[in-house]
Amino acid sequence: MGIFRIALANIQFPPTPEESVALAEQAITQASAESAGLICFPECYVPGYRLMGKRVPPPDAVFLERAWARIASAAEKADIAVILGTERVTEAGLMISALVVNRDGTIAGFQDKVQLDPPEEGTYIPGSERRVFETGPLKFGIAICHEGWRYPETDR
C-alpha cells in the first residue's frame, strides 16, 4: 500500500449548529486539497458537544439529516472520505455517533459510542455494537474519545 493521508480536523468549537456544518465543509475541502484520503472530526462536532459548558440548541433530527446530506455532498465534491463526529436522534434516545461517508458521498453507516463517559450518561444513551469500515486500501474501526483511552480493549 502506498501513502494514505488522514487529516484530523482540529478546528474551533462551532458557534452555532449551522456553523458546525459550514466549518466542516471548509475543512473537508482543505483536507482534500492537501491530498488526504480521509478526514476525522471531533466528537459531536455537529451540532456541537453539549457537555463542554457551551450552549447547544436541543437535538433536532431534521437539522441533522440536512447536515449529513451537506457533508456527504462535500465529501463527494472533494473526493475524500469523512468520519464526522455527530449526534444521532433515535427512537431509544440521543446518541453520540460517528457518521462515515465514502469518497463518492454515499453513507457507509454510523458507529455509535458504546462506552459513555459518566457525565454523558444523563444526556446520551450508549450504542451496542462495533463496526468495521473501509475506504480505498484502509480498513478501520472507530473508538470515540473516552472509549478509546479508558477502555483499551476497544482498540485491541
N, C-alpha and C positions, 0 to 999 in steps of 0.2 A: 504494500500500500504506500502511496506517495504521501505528501504532506496534506493533512486535513486541518484547517484552521477553525478554532472555536472562539467566538467572541463572547465576552462577558459584559453585559450591559450594566456598567457601574454608573448609573445616572441618577439625577436628583429625584427626591420624593415628589410625585406628581401633585401639583397644587389642587387639581380637580380630577375627577374620573375621566372627563373628556380629554384633558391634557395628558393623562397617562397613555392614552391611545396615540395621540399626536407625537409624543416623545418616543414611544415605542416604534412608530413608523419611521421617524428620523434615524433612530439607532439601527434599525434593520437596513435602511439604505446605506448608512455609513459602513456597517459591518460588511455588507456585500461589496462595496467599493474597495474595501481593504482585503478582499479575497477570502473572507470567512465562508465556510460551508454551513455553519450553524451559529445561531446567536441565542444566548440564555439570559433570561431576565430574572430579577429578584422575586422572592416570594410575594404573591398578591400584588404585583406591580399594577395590574389592572384589577380593580379601580384604585388601589392604594391599600396598604396593610393597615387594618383597623386598630391594632393594638400598640401603635408607636406614639400615642399621645397626639395623633393628628386627627382632624375631623374628616371623616369619610361618610358620605351620604348612605342611607340604608341600602341594603342589597337590592339590585334591580336586574332581574333576569333579561328583560328586553334590552337594556343598555349593554349587558354582557354579550348577548348574541350579536348585536351590531358591532361591538368592539372586536369580537373574534373574527367576524367577516372582514373587517378592515385590516386586521393583522394578517389574515390569510391572503388577502389581495396584495398587501405589501410584500409578503414572502414570495408570492408568485412573480410579481413585477421585478423583485430584486434577485430572484433565483437563489434563495437561501432558506434553509430550514430554521424553524423557530421553536424554542421552548419558552412559553410565556407563563410567568407566574400570575395566576388569576384566582378569583373566587369562582365558585360554581354553585348556583341555586338548584337544589334537588328537592324531590318530594320529602325526603328524610330530613333535610335541613341544609344549612350553608356549609360548604366545604372549601378548604384550601386545595387548589389543584395546579397542575402544570398542564397547559394545553400544548400539544405537539402538532406543529404544522409542517407538512412536507414542502420541499422546494417548489413544487408545482401549485402550491396553495391549497391542496387538499388537507383535510383534518385527519391526522393519524390517530388521535384519541387523547384521553386525559390520564394523567397519573394523579390520583388523589393522595393527599397527605394521610398516611396511615397512623403515624405515631405523633400525636399532638403534644406541643409544649403545654404544661399545666395551665398557664394563663390563657391559652387559646380555647380551653375546654368549655367555657361559658358562651363562646361566640360561634365556634365551629364544631362540626361533627367529624369523626375520623372516617377515612376510607377503609377498605377491607382487602385490597389486593394489589399486587405489584405487576407491572407490565414491562415488556421489552419493546423498544422501538428501533427503527433502522432508517438511516439516511445515507445514501451513497454507500461507501465502504464501512461506515460506522454503525455498530450495533451498541445500544446503550439502554440503561435503566435510569431512573430518576429518584434521588433522595431529596426531600425538601427540608432544608435548614436543619432544625432540631433533630430530625430522624437520621440525618447523616452523621452528625458528630456525637450525639448522645447514645445512639444505638448502632454500634459498628457492624452488627450482623446484617443490617440493611445494605451496607456497602459490600459486604462479602458476597 
